Amino acid sequence: MRKILIFACLLFFASCLSKHSNDTPKEGDRRFTEFLGEFDSLNLPYSIIGFNDLHKYSDSTWLIKPEKTLLVQNPLLRTIKKNELEYVKSKYSIDPQINYFAIYKRKLKNCYLTVLRQSNYDKNEFWLKLNLFDFKGNILDTLTFAGNKVGYYNKYGKRSPDLHISTRSYHNKMEDTTNLDNYYATEICNEYSISKENRFSLLKTKKERAYFTDYGKDAIVARVDTLQR
């Protein structure tokens, strides 16, 4: 009987040690958790629908104090360190001219959704990217959500609470010489969802050339009419 009790105790302690070992995060998991810690929480709905929204993610912002106003580094942007780029290198170019900034994260049922900023100052462009990571830190998919390439095109996006994504981009812009607030452009509208495989799935796309202004209500790009050019 005594031997049986001793054997049972040994099995119990072995089970406890095994459980403790399984509960201890692996080194890779710990590093990925630290990487995610650079991102703030993402609240839905989430929209970038005009220049005012894009400006929120510029490098600097104004800090207003009673005695003076200061230009400071944008607190929304947290530089992704060189040793953390391993988590994005399979989908992004790792180039000294390109900088990456962590912005938001959200835990979904089977993956993490993050928003990061990709900036290339030489090319005068920056993009806000949506990314899907599995729980081990592997990047599964990426989608350009919004941003700007100066002199070429702008892109805006919306993300609804049910995780439906829509983007609008404006290409081949031609100014209206009779009204410099307006322009002709080709608008490309795309709609996406997140598939069961944790990928961005294109649902539908629409392309149309029309007449727009950047000065709609709340500085949102607005369709002026359906004139063709």
N, C-alpha and C positions, 0 to 999 in steps of 0.2 A: 504494500500500500504506500509505504514511504517513497519507494522508488518511482511509483506512478505519480505521486505529488510533485517530486523533484522534476520529473520529465515534463509534467504539465507546466510547471513554473518556467522551465527553460524555453518551452514553446511560446509561452506568453511574452517573455522578454524578447525573444527573437522576433516575434511579430511586431512588438512595439518599435524595436530598432529598425525593422524593415519599413514600417509606416513612416517613421521619422525621416528615414533616408529618402523616401519617395516624396515627402512634403518639402524637402529642402530644394529651393530653386537651383537649377543648373546655372553654371557661369554664363552661358549664352543667354538664358532666360533673364538673368539679372541685368545683363548689359542692355537687352532689349527693353526691359522695364525702365531703366535709366534713360534710354533714348526716348521712350514715350513720355517720360516725365518732363521733357522739354516742351511738350505741346500742351496748350490750354484746352479746356473742355469746349466742345462744339455744341452749340444750341441750334435746334431746328425750329422753324425754317431758317435757311441760310441763303442770302442773296447778294450777288454783286451785279447790280443792274445799271450802273452809270459811273461817270468819272468820280463823283463824290465817294462812292463805295470803293473804287480802286485806290483812291487817295488814302484811305484808311490803312493801306498796306505799303505805303511808301517808306523809304529808309528812315526819314525823320518826321517828327511831329512837333507842334508848338505846345509848350508848357506855359500856361498863363498863370502868373503870380501877381499879387497886388502891386508889387513894386516894379516888376518887369516881366517881359515875355521871352522865354528861352526856346531855342531850337534844340531838341534833344533826340536821341535815338528812339525809334519807335518801340515802345514796350511790348507790342503785339508780336514782334519778330524776335525769335531766339535763334542765333546762328547754330546751324548743325555742324558740329565739330568734325574735323578731318577723320578721326577714328570712328565716327558714327556713319560715315558715308557708305560703309559696307552694307547697310540695310537698304540702300537705294541704288547701288551701282549696277545692278542687273537691268534696271529700267532707265537709268539716267546717265548722261555723260559726266564723267568725273574729270573736270578741266579746271585749271587754275583761274580761268576767266569767268567761271560760273560759280555763283554763290547760292547756297541753300539755307532756308530759314524755316524753322518749325513754327506752326501757327496753332492749329486745332487738332483735337483727336476725339473720337467717339467709339465706344465699344459696341459692336453689333453682335448678333447672335453667334456667328461663326468666325468673325474676323474683326479687325480694327479698321476704322476709316480715319484717315488723317488728311489735313490740308497743309501743304508746304508751299513756300514761294521759291521759284527758280529765277535767278536774275543773271543776265549777261549784260554788263555795262558797256562792253565794246560794241555790241549789236544794238544797244539802247532798247532792251526789251525785258519784260518780266512777266511771269505767268504764275497763277495760282493753280496748283495741281491737287486733284483728289487721288488718294492712294488707298489700296486695300492690302493689309498685312494679315497673314495667319498668326496664330498665337505664339508661334516659335520665332517670329521676326522675319519670315520670308515675304518679300513684296510680291503680290500676286498680280496686280494690275494698276494702271495709272490712267488718269483722264485729265486733259487740260480743261479747267473749269472757267477761268476768266483771266484777263490780262491785256497786255498792250505791247505791240511792236510799233514804235514811233514811225510814222510815215507809211505804214503798211495796213495794219488792221487792229481793231479792238475786239475783245470777246467778253461776254457777260454770261453769268449763270445763275440758276436758281436751284435750291434743294428743298424739297417739301418734307414735312414730317414723316410721310410714308416712304421716304428715300427715293422718290422720283426725281430725276435730274433733267433739267433743260438748259441748253446753251444757245446763245445767239452770237454770231460773229459777222463783221461788216468788212467786205473786201472790195478792192478796185474802186476806192472812193474817188469821186470827181466833184469838186466844189461847184456850187451854183454861183456863177459870177454876178448874178443879180441879187443874191442874198447869201452872204458869206457865213451865215449861221446854219445854212442847209447844204446838203450834198446828195448826190446820187451814189448808191452803193449796192452791191450784191449781198443780201442778207441770207445767211445759212443758219437754219434752225434745226437742232438735233434734240432728241429725247432719249433718255437712257433709264435703265433700271439696274439693280444689282442681281445677278443670276444666282441660282442655287450653288453654282460652282465658285461663287465669290469673285465674279468678274463683272466689269461694266458692259452691259448688253445694249446695243443700239436698237431702239424700238422703231424710230422713224426719223426721216430727214426731209427738209424742205428748203429749196433754194429759189430766191426771187430777187430781181433787181427793181429797186423802187427809190423813193425820195424820202430822206430822213433829216432829222435835226438832233443835235446833241443837247438841246436846251428845252426838252419837254419838261413836264412837271417833275420837280425834285431832281433836275439835271439827269433825267433818264432819257436814253435814246428813244425817239418817238417817230413813228411813221407819219409823214406829212400828207402824202396822198399816194396814188399808185401810178404816177407818171413814169414812163419808161424812157431810158436814155441809153 
